[in-house]
Amino acid sequence: MKEGIHPKYVETTVTCGCGETFVTRSTKSKIAVEVCSKCHPFYTGQQRFVDSAGRVERFKQRFSWSEDSAQGDSAKTAGNKRHG
């Protein structure tokens, strides 16, 4: 391997939303996850609703996307069309 071009590979602490933590290795020192093998319904055998709708809302909020802004952008571009 070529020297000096690869990122540092360090011990990483992964923290789940349920409070469980474990150590692995990665290029980042800390990683936060929402679901891990200790709380995921597939691994625990319990029926539990995993909130996927909240993830979409959080994504839209992070990037400030909403239905109003999407419609406003299309209205602006519709007025700029050339008629010919």
N, CA, C and O atoms as a CHARMM CRD file, in Angstrom:
* protein
*
  336
    1    1 MET  N      0.83700  -1.18700   0.00000 PROA 1      0.00000
    2    1 MET  CA     0.00000   0.00000   0.00000 PROA 1      0.00000
    3    1 MET  C      0.87800   1.24400   0.00000 PROA 1      0.00000
    4    1 MET  O      1.98400   1.24700   0.54100 PROA 1      0.00000
    5    2 LYS  N      0.37200   2.27400  -0.60500 PROA 2      0.00000
    6    2 LYS  CA     1.09000   3.52200  -0.70300 PROA 2      0.00000
    7    2 LYS  C      1.03400   4.25100   0.64000 PROA 2      0.00000
    8    2 LYS  O     -0.02700   4.32000   1.26200 PROA 2      0.00000
    9    3 GLU  N      2.13800   4.78000   1.08000 PROA 3      0.00000
   10    3 GLU  CA     2.22700   5.47000   2.36800 PROA 3      0.00000
   11    3 GLU  C      1.58500   6.85700   2.29800 PROA 3      0.00000
   12    3 GLU  O      1.70900   7.55400   1.29100 PROA 3      0.00000
   13    4 GLY  N      0.89800   7.25200   3.37700 PROA 4      0.00000
   14    4 GLY  CA     0.40300   8.61400   3.53500 PROA 4      0.00000
   15    4 GLY  C     -0.89500   8.96500   2.82400 PROA 4      0.00000
   16    4 GLY  O     -1.32900  10.11400   2.91100 PROA 4      0.00000
   17    5 ILE  N     -1.53400   8.03700   2.12700 PROA 5      0.00000
   18    5 ILE  CA    -2.77000   8.38500   1.41900 PROA 5      0.00000
   19    5 ILE  C     -4.01100   7.78100   2.07200 PROA 5      0.00000
   20    5 ILE  O     -5.13200   8.12200   1.69200 PROA 5      0.00000
   21    6 HSD  N     -3.83300   6.90200   3.03500 PROA 6      0.00000
   22    6 HSD  CA    -4.96500   6.22800   3.65700 PROA 6      0.00000
   23    6 HSD  C     -5.37100   6.93600   4.94500 PROA 6      0.00000
   24    6 HSD  O     -4.50900   7.43600   5.66800 PROA 6      0.00000
   25    7 PRO  N     -6.67700   6.98900   5.24700 PROA 7      0.00000
   26    7 PRO  CA    -7.12000   7.62900   6.48900 PROA 7      0.00000
   27    7 PRO  C     -6.71300   6.80300   7.70800 PROA 7      0.00000
   28    7 PRO  O     -6.45000   5.60500   7.60000 PROA 7      0.00000
   29    8 LYS  N     -6.66500   7.45600   8.86200 PROA 8      0.00000
   30    8 LYS  CA    -6.33800   6.77200  10.11400 PROA 8      0.00000
   31    8 LYS  C     -7.46700   5.81100  10.46400 PROA 8      0.00000
   32    8 LYS  O     -8.64200   6.15700  10.34400 PROA 8      0.00000
   33    9 TYR  N     -7.11300   4.62100  10.89200 PROA 9      0.00000
   34    9 TYR  CA    -8.06700   3.57900  11.26400 PROA 9      0.00000
   35    9 TYR  C     -7.98000   3.43400  12.77200 PROA 9      0.00000
   36    9 TYR  O     -7.02300   2.85400  13.28500 PROA 9      0.00000
   37   10 VAL  N     -8.98300   3.96000  13.49900 PROA 10     0.00000
   38   10 VAL  CA    -8.92000   4.05500  14.95500 PROA 10     0.00000
   39   10 VAL  C    -10.02700   3.24500  15.60900 PROA 10     0.00000
   40   10 VAL  O    -10.96000   2.80400  14.93800 PROA 10     0.00000
   41   11 GLU  N     -9.92300   3.04900  16.92100 PROA 11     0.00000
   42   11 GLU  CA   -11.00900   2.41500  17.67700 PROA 11     0.00000
   43   11 GLU  C    -12.19500   3.36800  17.70800 PROA 11     0.00000
   44   11 GLU  O    -12.04000   4.57100  17.91700 PROA 11     0.00000
   45   12 THR  N    -13.37900   2.80900  17.49700 PROA 12     0.00000
   46   12 THR  CA   -14.59700   3.59100  17.38100 PROA 12     0.00000
   47   12 THR  C    -15.61300   3.13500  18.41200 PROA 12     0.00000
   48   12 THR  O    -15.80900   1.93500  18.60700 PROA 12     0.00000
   49   13 THR  N    -16.25600   4.08300  19.07100 PROA 13     0.00000
   50   13 THR  CA   -17.33900   3.77600  19.99500 PROA 13     0.00000
   51   13 THR  C    -18.65600   4.01200  19.27100 PROA 13     0.00000
   52   13 THR  O    -18.94400   5.12600  18.83400 PROA 13     0.00000
   53   14 VAL  N    -19.45500   2.95200  19.14700 PROA 14     0.00000
   54   14 VAL  CA   -20.76300   3.03400  18.50800 PROA 14     0.00000
   55   14 VAL  C    -21.80200   3.10500  19.60900 PROA 14     0.00000
   56   14 VAL  O    -21.83400   2.24500  20.49000 PROA 14     0.00000
   57   15 THR  N    -22.66200   4.13400  19.56700 PROA 15     0.00000
   58   15 THR  CA   -23.69500   4.33300  20.57600 PROA 15     0.00000
   59   15 THR  C    -25.05900   4.23200  19.91200 PROA 15     0.00000
   60   15 THR  O    -25.33400   4.91000  18.92200 PROA 15     0.00000
   61   16 CYS  N    -25.90800   3.37700  20.46900 PROA 16     0.00000
   62   16 CYS  CA   -27.25900   3.17900  19.94800 PROA 16     0.00000
   63   16 CYS  C    -28.23400   4.09600  20.67900 PROA 16     0.00000
   64   16 CYS  O    -27.93300   4.59800  21.76100 PROA 16     0.00000
   65   17 GLY  N    -29.39500   4.30800  20.08400 PROA 17     0.00000
   66   17 GLY  CA   -30.44400   5.10000  20.70900 PROA 17     0.00000
   67   17 GLY  C    -30.98500   4.46400  21.97900 PROA 17     0.00000
   68   17 GLY  O    -31.53700   5.16300  22.82800 PROA 17     0.00000
   69   18 CYS  N    -30.83600   3.13600  22.12800 PROA 18     0.00000
   70   18 CYS  CA   -31.31600   2.44200  23.32300 PROA 18     0.00000
   71   18 CYS  C    -30.31900   2.56000  24.47500 PROA 18     0.00000
   72   18 CYS  O    -30.62800   2.17100  25.60100 PROA 18     0.00000
   73   19 GLY  N    -29.12200   3.09400  24.20100 PROA 19     0.00000
   74   19 GLY  CA   -28.12000   3.25100  25.24800 PROA 19     0.00000
   75   19 GLY  C    -26.98700   2.24600  25.17600 PROA 19     0.00000
   76   19 GLY  O    -25.98000   2.40400  25.86600 PROA 19     0.00000
   77   20 GLU  N    -27.12900   1.22800  24.36500 PROA 20     0.00000
   78   20 GLU  CA   -26.08800   0.21600  24.20800 PROA 20     0.00000
   79   20 GLU  C    -24.89100   0.81200  23.47800 PROA 20     0.00000
   80   20 GLU  O    -25.05400   1.57300  22.52400 PROA 20     0.00000
   81   21 THR  N    -23.69200   0.46300  23.92900 PROA 21     0.00000
   82   21 THR  CA   -22.47100   0.90400  23.25300 PROA 21     0.00000
   83   21 THR  C    -21.57300  -0.29700  23.00500 PROA 21     0.00000
   84   21 THR  O    -21.59400  -1.26700  23.76300 PROA 21     0.00000
   85   22 PHE  N    -20.79000  -0.22700  21.94900 PROA 22     0.00000
   86   22 PHE  CA   -19.77400  -1.24100  21.69300 PROA 22     0.00000
   87   22 PHE  C    -18.62700  -0.59400  20.93500 PROA 22     0.00000
   88   22 PHE  O    -18.76900   0.48300  20.35500 PROA 22     0.00000
   89   23 VAL  N    -17.49600  -1.26900  20.95300 PROA 23     0.00000
   90   23 VAL  CA   -16.28500  -0.72600  20.34800 PROA 23     0.00000
   91   23 VAL  C    -15.91700  -1.56100  19.12700 PROA 23     0.00000
   92   23 VAL  O    -15.93400  -2.79100  19.16700 PROA 23     0.00000
   93   24 THR  N    -15.59000  -0.87900  18.06200 PROA 24     0.00000
   94   24 THR  CA   -15.12400  -1.51100  16.83400 PROA 24     0.00000
   95   24 THR  C    -14.03800  -0.61500  16.25100 PROA 24     0.00000
   96   24 THR  O    -13.50800   0.24200  16.95700 PROA 24     0.00000
   97   25 ARG  N    -13.70400  -0.79100  15.00100 PROA 25     0.00000
   98   25 ARG  CA   -12.68900   0.06500  14.37800 PROA 25     0.00000
   99   25 ARG  C    -13.26600   0.71600  13.12600 PROA 25     0.00000
  100   25 ARG  O    -14.02300   0.09400  12.38000 PROA 25     0.00000
  101   26 SER  N    -12.89700   1.97800  12.90800 PROA 26     0.00000
  102   26 SER  CA   -13.37000   2.73000  11.75900 PROA 26     0.00000
  103   26 SER  C    -12.47000   3.94000  11.55600 PROA 26     0.00000
  104   26 SER  O    -11.50000   4.13000  12.28900 PROA 26     0.00000
  105   27 THR  N    -12.79200   4.74900  10.56500 PROA 27     0.00000
  106   27 THR  CA   -12.04300   5.98300  10.35200 PROA 27     0.00000
  107   27 THR  C    -12.61100   7.12500  11.18200 PROA 27     0.00000
  108   27 THR  O    -12.00400   8.19400  11.25200 PROA 27     0.00000
  109   28 LYS  N    -13.76800   6.91900  11.81600 PROA 28     0.00000
  110   28 LYS  CA   -14.37200   7.90800  12.71500 PROA 28     0.00000
  111   28 LYS  C    -14.19600   7.44100  14.14900 PROA 28     0.00000
  112   28 LYS  O    -14.12200   6.24100  14.41000 PROA 28     0.00000
  113   29 SER  N    -14.12900   8.38600  15.08000 PROA 29     0.00000
  114   29 SER  CA   -13.93100   7.99800  16.47300 PROA 29     0.00000
  115   29 SER  C    -15.24200   7.68900  17.19100 PROA 29     0.00000
  116   29 SER  O    -15.25000   6.90300  18.13900 PROA 29     0.00000
  117   30 LYS  N    -16.36400   8.29900  16.75100 PROA 30     0.00000
  118   30 LYS  CA   -17.67000   8.05900  17.36700 PROA 30     0.00000
  119   30 LYS  C    -18.72000   7.91600  16.27500 PROA 30     0.00000
  120   30 LYS  O    -18.71200   8.64900  15.28600 PROA 30     0.00000
  121   31 ILE  N    -19.63100   6.95300  16.47200 PROA 31     0.00000
  122   31 ILE  CA   -20.74100   6.74300  15.55100 PROA 31     0.00000
  123   31 ILE  C    -22.00700   6.58900  16.38300 PROA 31     0.00000
  124   31 ILE  O    -22.01800   5.85600  17.37200 PROA 31     0.00000
  125   32 ALA  N    -23.08400   7.28500  15.98100 PROA 32     0.00000
  126   32 ALA  CA   -24.37600   7.17200  16.65400 PROA 32     0.00000
  127   32 ALA  C    -25.35300   6.48400  15.70800 PROA 32     0.00000
  128   32 ALA  O    -25.50700   6.89400  14.55800 PROA 32     0.00000
  129   33 VAL  N    -26.02100   5.42400  16.20300 PROA 33     0.00000
  130   33 VAL  CA   -27.01400   4.70100  15.41300 PROA 33     0.00000
  131   33 VAL  C    -28.33800   4.70500  16.15700 PROA 33     0.00000
  132   33 VAL  O    -28.37200   4.88900  17.37300 PROA 33     0.00000
  133   34 GLU  N    -29.42800   4.50200  15.42600 PROA 34     0.00000
  134   34 GLU  CA   -30.75200   4.50100  16.04100 PROA 34     0.00000
  135   34 GLU  C    -31.16200   3.12300  16.52800 PROA 34     0.00000
  136   34 GLU  O    -31.84900   3.00700  17.54200 PROA 34     0.00000
  137   35 VAL  N    -30.75200   2.07700  15.82100 PROA 35     0.00000
  138   35 VAL  CA   -31.15700   0.71400  16.14100 PROA 35     0.00000
  139   35 VAL  C    -29.93000  -0.18800  16.07100 PROA 35     0.00000
  140   35 VAL  O    -29.12600  -0.09200  15.14400 PROA 35     0.00000
  141   36 CYS  N    -29.79800  -1.06800  17.06800 PROA 36     0.00000
  142   36 CYS  CA   -28.68500  -2.02100  17.07400 PROA 36     0.00000
  143   36 CYS  C    -29.23900  -3.43600  17.26100 PROA 36     0.00000
  144   36 CYS  O    -30.45400  -3.62500  17.31700 PROA 36     0.00000
  145   37 SER  N    -28.36900  -4.40500  17.35600 PROA 37     0.00000
  146   37 SER  CA   -28.81700  -5.79000  17.50400 PROA 37     0.00000
  147   37 SER  C    -29.44900  -6.05400  18.86700 PROA 37     0.00000
  148   37 SER  O    -30.16700  -7.04100  19.02200 PROA 37     0.00000
  149   38 LYS  N    -29.20400  -5.20500  19.85000 PROA 38     0.00000
  150   38 LYS  CA   -29.80700  -5.38600  21.17600 PROA 38     0.00000
  151   38 LYS  C    -31.26200  -4.92600  21.21300 PROA 38     0.00000
  152   38 LYS  O    -32.03700  -5.40400  22.04200 PROA 38     0.00000
  153   39 CYS  N    -31.64700  -3.99800  20.31900 PROA 39     0.00000
  154   39 CYS  CA   -33.00800  -3.46800  20.37400 PROA 39     0.00000
  155   39 CYS  C    -33.80100  -3.65800  19.07800 PROA 39     0.00000
  156   39 CYS  O    -34.98500  -3.32200  19.04600 PROA 39     0.00000
  157   40 HSD  N    -33.20000  -4.17700  18.02200 PROA 40     0.00000
  158   40 HSD  CA   -33.91700  -4.36700  16.76300 PROA 40     0.00000
  159   40 HSD  C    -34.89100  -5.53500  16.89100 PROA 40     0.00000
  160   40 HSD  O    -34.52400  -6.58200  17.42300 PROA 40     0.00000
  161   41 PRO  N    -36.13900  -5.37100  16.40800 PROA 41     0.00000
  162   41 PRO  CA   -37.15100  -6.42300  16.54400 PROA 41     0.00000
  163   41 PRO  C    -36.74900  -7.76200  15.92700 PROA 41     0.00000
  164   41 PRO  O    -37.14100  -8.80800  16.44500 PROA 41     0.00000
  165   42 PHE  N    -36.00000  -7.76100  14.86400 PROA 42     0.00000
  166   42 PHE  CA   -35.58400  -9.01000  14.23100 PROA 42     0.00000
  167   42 PHE  C    -34.70800  -9.83300  15.16700 PROA 42     0.00000
  168   42 PHE  O    -34.85600 -11.05200  15.24100 PROA 42     0.00000
  169   43 TYR  N    -33.80500  -9.18400  15.87600 PROA 43     0.00000
  170   43 TYR  CA   -32.87900  -9.89200  16.75900 PROA 43     0.00000
  171   43 TYR  C    -33.47800 -10.19000  18.12800 PROA 43     0.00000
  172   43 TYR  O    -33.11000 -11.18300  18.75600 PROA 43     0.00000
  173   44 THR  N    -34.39900  -9.34400  18.60500 PROA 44     0.00000
  174   44 THR  CA   -34.97400  -9.55400  19.93500 PROA 44     0.00000
  175   44 THR  C    -36.16800 -10.49900  19.90700 PROA 44     0.00000
  176   44 THR  O    -36.50600 -11.08900  20.93300 PROA 44     0.00000
  177   45 GLY  N    -36.81900 -10.65400  18.74600 PROA 45     0.00000
  178   45 GLY  CA   -37.98600 -11.51900  18.64600 PROA 45     0.00000
  179   45 GLY  C    -39.25500 -10.85200  19.12900 PROA 45     0.00000
  180   45 GLY  O    -40.30600 -11.49300  19.16200 PROA 45     0.00000
  181   46 GLN  N    -39.19500  -9.60100  19.50000 PROA 46     0.00000
  182   46 GLN  CA   -40.36800  -8.86700  19.96500 PROA 46     0.00000
  183   46 GLN  C    -40.95500  -8.08100  18.80300 PROA 46     0.00000
  184   46 GLN  O    -40.23200  -7.60000  17.93000 PROA 46     0.00000
  185   47 GLN  N    -42.27400  -7.96100  18.80800 PROA 47     0.00000
  186   47 GLN  CA   -42.91900  -7.11900  17.81600 PROA 47     0.00000
  187   47 GLN  C    -42.88400  -5.69400  18.33100 PROA 47     0.00000
  188   47 GLN  O    -43.46000  -5.37700  19.37200 PROA 47     0.00000
  189   48 ARG  N    -42.20300  -4.84600  17.58900 PROA 48     0.00000
  190   48 ARG  CA   -42.08000  -3.45400  17.99900 PROA 48     0.00000
  191   48 ARG  C    -42.03700  -2.62000  16.73300 PROA 48     0.00000
  192   48 ARG  O    -41.41500  -3.00600  15.74400 PROA 48     0.00000
  193   49 PHE  N    -42.70100  -1.47700  16.76800 PROA 49     0.00000
  194   49 PHE  CA   -42.74000  -0.58900  15.61500 PROA 49     0.00000
  195   49 PHE  C    -41.46300   0.23400  15.57700 PROA 49     0.00000
  196   49 PHE  O    -41.12000   0.90600  16.55000 PROA 49     0.00000
  197   50 VAL  N    -40.75900   0.18100  14.44900 PROA 50     0.00000
  198   50 VAL  CA   -39.56600   0.99400  14.25100 PROA 50     0.00000
  199   50 VAL  C    -39.99900   2.23800  13.49300 PROA 50     0.00000
  200   50 VAL  O    -40.56300   2.13600  12.40300 PROA 50     0.00000
  201   51 ASP  N    -39.74500   3.39700  14.05100 PROA 51     0.00000
  202   51 ASP  CA   -40.22700   4.66300  13.50800 PROA 51     0.00000
  203   51 ASP  C    -39.44000   5.06100  12.26700 PROA 51     0.00000
  204   51 ASP  O    -38.38400   5.68600  12.36500 PROA 51     0.00000
  205   52 SER  N    -39.96000   4.69600  11.10200 PROA 52     0.00000
  206   52 SER  CA   -39.29600   5.09300   9.85900 PROA 52     0.00000
  207   52 SER  C    -39.82200   6.42900   9.36100 PROA 52     0.00000
  208   52 SER  O    -39.12200   7.13700   8.63700 PROA 52     0.00000
  209   53 ALA  N    -41.05100   6.78500   9.74200 PROA 53     0.00000
  210   53 ALA  CA   -41.60000   8.07500   9.31700 PROA 53     0.00000
  211   53 ALA  C    -40.82600   9.21700   9.96100 PROA 53     0.00000
  212   53 ALA  O    -40.63700  10.26000   9.33600 PROA 53     0.00000
  213   54 GLY  N    -40.38300   9.04100  11.17500 PROA 54     0.00000
  214   54 GLY  CA   -39.60700  10.07900  11.84400 PROA 54     0.00000
  215   54 GLY  C    -38.29500  10.34700  11.14700 PROA 54     0.00000
  216   54 GLY  O    -37.80300  11.47600  11.16800 PROA 54     0.00000
  217   55 ARG  N    -37.72300   9.34000  10.53500 PROA 55     0.00000
  218   55 ARG  CA   -36.46300   9.51200   9.80900 PROA 55     0.00000
  219   55 ARG  C    -36.66100  10.41100   8.59700 PROA 55     0.00000
  220   55 ARG  O    -35.81900  11.26300   8.31200 PROA 55     0.00000
  221   56 VAL  N    -37.76900  10.22700   7.88200 PROA 56     0.00000
  222   56 VAL  CA   -38.04800  11.04600   6.70700 PROA 56     0.00000
  223   56 VAL  C    -38.27000  12.49300   7.12300 PROA 56     0.00000
  224   56 VAL  O    -37.73800  13.41000   6.49800 PROA 56     0.00000
  225   57 GLU  N    -39.04900  12.69900   8.16800 PROA 57     0.00000
  226   57 GLU  CA   -39.30700  14.05500   8.64800 PROA 57     0.00000
  227   57 GLU  C    -38.01500  14.72700   9.09100 PROA 57     0.00000
  228   57 GLU  O    -37.80900  15.91100   8.82400 PROA 57     0.00000
  229   58 ARG  N    -37.15300  13.98900   9.75700 PROA 58     0.00000
  230   58 ARG  CA   -35.88000  14.54600  10.20400 PROA 58     0.00000
  231   58 ARG  C    -35.00100  14.91900   9.00700 PROA 58     0.00000
  232   58 ARG  O    -34.30600  15.93400   9.03500 PROA 58     0.00000
  233   59 PHE  N    -35.03700  14.09300   7.95900 PROA 59     0.00000
  234   59 PHE  CA   -34.28100  14.38200   6.74000 PROA 59     0.00000
  235   59 PHE  C    -34.79200  15.66400   6.08700 PROA 59     0.00000
  236   59 PHE  O    -34.00300  16.52800   5.70300 PROA 59     0.00000
  237   60 LYS  N    -36.12000  15.78400   5.96100 PROA 60     0.00000
  238   60 LYS  CA   -36.70200  16.99000   5.36600 PROA 60     0.00000
  239   60 LYS  C    -36.36900  18.22500   6.19000 PROA 60     0.00000
  240   60 LYS  O    -36.07200  19.28400   5.63700 PROA 60     0.00000
  241   61 GLN  N    -36.41600  18.09100   7.51400 PROA 61     0.00000
  242   61 GLN  CA   -36.11600  19.21500   8.38700 PROA 61     0.00000
  243   61 GLN  C    -34.64300  19.60300   8.27000 PROA 61     0.00000
  244   61 GLN  O    -34.31700  20.79000   8.26000 PROA 61     0.00000
  245   62 ARG  N    -33.76600  18.63300   8.18300 PROA 62     0.00000
  246   62 ARG  CA   -32.33700  18.90300   8.09800 PROA 62     0.00000
  247   62 ARG  C    -32.00700  19.70200   6.84100 PROA 62     0.00000
  248   62 ARG  O    -31.18100  20.61400   6.87800 PROA 62     0.00000
  249   63 PHE  N    -32.64800  19.36000   5.74300 PROA 63     0.00000
  250   63 PHE  CA   -32.36100  20.03000   4.48600 PROA 63     0.00000
  251   63 PHE  C    -33.41700  21.07200   4.13600 PROA 63     0.00000
  252   63 PHE  O    -33.43200  21.58500   3.01800 PROA 63     0.00000
  253   64 SER  N    -34.29700  21.38700   5.07900 PROA 64     0.00000
  254   64 SER  CA   -35.33300  22.41700   4.93400 PROA 64     0.00000
  255   64 SER  C    -36.20200  22.19900   3.70900 PROA 64     0.00000
  256   64 SER  O    -36.55100  23.15200   3.01200 PROA 64     0.00000
  257   65 TRP  N    -36.54400  20.96900   3.44800 PROA 65     0.00000
  258   65 TRP  CA   -37.43500  20.65100   2.34800 PROA 65     0.00000
  259   65 TRP  C    -38.83400  20.50300   2.89700 PROA 65     0.00000
  260   65 TRP  O    -39.04900  19.83600   3.90900 PROA 65     0.00000
  261   66 SER  N    -39.76500  21.11500   2.23700 PROA 66     0.00000
  262   66 SER  CA   -41.15600  20.94600   2.62200 PROA 66     0.00000
  263   66 SER  C    -41.99100  20.95300   1.35200 PROA 66     0.00000
  264   66 SER  O    -41.48500  21.27000   0.27500 PROA 66     0.00000
  265   67 GLU  N    -43.24100  20.61200   1.47100 PROA 67     0.00000
  266   67 GLU  CA   -44.12300  20.58800   0.30900 PROA 67     0.00000
  267   67 GLU  C    -44.30300  21.99800  -0.24900 PROA 67     0.00000
  268   67 GLU  O    -44.36700  22.17300  -1.46500 PROA 67     0.00000
  269   68 ASP  N    -44.38500  23.01000   0.62500 PROA 68     0.00000
  270   68 ASP  CA   -44.57700  24.38700   0.18600 PROA 68     0.00000
  271   68 ASP  C    -43.39900  24.87400  -0.64000 PROA 68     0.00000
  272   68 ASP  O    -43.59200  25.49500  -1.68500 PROA 68     0.00000
  273   69 SER  N    -42.18100  24.60300  -0.18500 PROA 69     0.00000
  274   69 SER  CA   -41.00800  25.08000  -0.91200 PROA 69     0.00000
  275   69 SER  C    -40.85900  24.36000  -2.24200 PROA 69     0.00000
  276   69 SER  O    -40.40300  24.96300  -3.21300 PROA 69     0.00000
  277   70 ALA  N    -41.22900  23.09500  -2.31200 PROA 70     0.00000
  278   70 ALA  CA   -41.14000  22.35300  -3.56600 PROA 70     0.00000
  279   70 ALA  C    -42.13100  22.91500  -4.58400 PROA 70     0.00000
  280   70 ALA  O    -41.80300  23.02300  -5.76600 PROA 70     0.00000
  281   71 GLN  N    -43.33000  23.27300  -4.14600 PROA 71     0.00000
  282   71 GLN  CA   -44.31600  23.84900  -5.04400 PROA 71     0.00000
  283   71 GLN  C    -43.91400  25.26000  -5.44700 PROA 71     0.00000
  284   71 GLN  O    -44.15200  25.66500  -6.58500 PROA 71     0.00000
  285   72 GLY  N    -43.31700  26.00500  -4.54800 PROA 72     0.00000
  286   72 GLY  CA   -42.87200  27.36200  -4.84800 PROA 72     0.00000
  287   72 GLY  C    -41.77900  27.37300  -5.89000 PROA 72     0.00000
  288   72 GLY  O    -41.76700  28.24800  -6.75600 PROA 72     0.00000
  289   73 ASP  N    -40.86000  26.42600  -5.83200 PROA 73     0.00000
  290   73 ASP  CA   -39.78300  26.34300  -6.80800 PROA 73     0.00000
  291   73 ASP  C    -40.32600  26.03300  -8.19600 PROA 73     0.00000
  292   73 ASP  O    -39.85100  26.60100  -9.17900 PROA 73     0.00000
  293   74 SER  N    -41.31200  25.14300  -8.29500 PROA 74     0.00000
  294   74 SER  CA   -41.86100  24.79900  -9.60400 PROA 74     0.00000
  295   74 SER  C    -42.66400  25.96700 -10.16700 PROA 74     0.00000
  296   74 SER  O    -42.70600  26.14600 -11.38400 PROA 74     0.00000
  297   75 ALA  N    -43.29800  26.76200  -9.31600 PROA 75     0.00000
  298   75 ALA  CA   -44.04600  27.92600  -9.78000 PROA 75     0.00000
  299   75 ALA  C    -43.09400  28.98700 -10.32100 PROA 75     0.00000
  300   75 ALA  O    -43.41300  29.66000 -11.30100 PROA 75     0.00000
  301   76 LYS  N    -41.93800  29.14200  -9.69700 PROA 76     0.00000
  302   76 LYS  CA   -40.95400  30.11900 -10.15900 PROA 76     0.00000
  303   76 LYS  C    -40.41500  29.72900 -11.52800 PROA 76     0.00000
  304   76 LYS  O    -40.28000  30.58200 -12.40500 PROA 76     0.00000
  305   77 THR  N    -40.11000  28.46400 -11.71800 PROA 77     0.00000
  306   77 THR  CA   -39.54900  28.02200 -12.99500 PROA 77     0.00000
  307   77 THR  C    -40.60000  28.03000 -14.09200 PROA 77     0.00000
  308   77 THR  O    -40.25900  28.19900 -15.26200 PROA 77     0.00000
  309   78 ALA  N    -41.86900  27.85000 -13.74500 PROA 78     0.00000
  310   78 ALA  CA   -42.93400  27.85800 -14.74500 PROA 78     0.00000
  311   78 ALA  C    -43.08800  29.25300 -15.34000 PROA 78     0.00000
  312   78 ALA  O    -43.40500  29.37400 -16.52400 PROA 78     0.00000
  313   79 GLY  N    -42.87600  30.30100 -14.56300 PROA 79     0.00000
  314   79 GLY  CA   -42.99300  31.67000 -15.04800 PROA 79     0.00000
  315   79 GLY  C    -41.82800  32.08700 -15.91100 PROA 79     0.00000
  316   79 GLY  O    -41.93500  33.07500 -16.63700 PROA 79     0.00000
  317   80 ASN  N    -40.71900  31.37600 -15.86400 PROA 80     0.00000
  318   80 ASN  CA   -39.52500  31.74400 -16.61100 PROA 80     0.00000
  319   80 ASN  C    -39.44200  31.07500 -17.97700 PROA 80     0.00000
  320   80 ASN  O    -38.44300  31.24700 -18.67600 PROA 80     0.00000
  321   81 LYS  N    -40.44600  30.32700 -18.37400 PROA 81     0.00000
  322   81 LYS  CA   -40.40900  29.63700 -19.66300 PROA 81     0.00000
  323   81 LYS  C    -40.63900  30.63800 -20.79800 PROA 81     0.00000
  324   81 LYS  O    -41.42400  31.57800 -20.67300 PROA 81     0.00000
  325   82 ARG  N    -39.94400  30.41300 -21.88500 PROA 82     0.00000
  326   82 ARG  CA   -40.11200  31.26700 -23.06300 PROA 82     0.00000
  327   82 ARG  C    -41.30500  30.78400 -23.87100 PROA 82     0.00000
  328   82 ARG  O    -41.54500  29.58600 -24.02200 PROA 82     0.00000
  329   83 HSD  N    -42.02500  31.73600 -24.37300 PROA 83     0.00000
  330   83 HSD  CA   -43.15300  31.40200 -25.24000 PROA 83     0.00000
  331   83 HSD  C    -42.74300  31.75200 -26.65800 PROA 83     0.00000
  332   83 HSD  O    -42.30900  32.87400 -26.91900 PROA 83     0.00000
  333   84 GLY  N    -42.87200  30.82500 -27.55600 PROA 84     0.00000
  334   84 GLY  CA   -42.39500  31.17200 -28.87600 PROA 84     0.00000
  335   84 GLY  C    -43.02300  30.45600 -29.92700 PROA 84     0.00000
  336   84 GLY  O    -42.69900  30.66600 -31.09600 PROA 84     0.00000
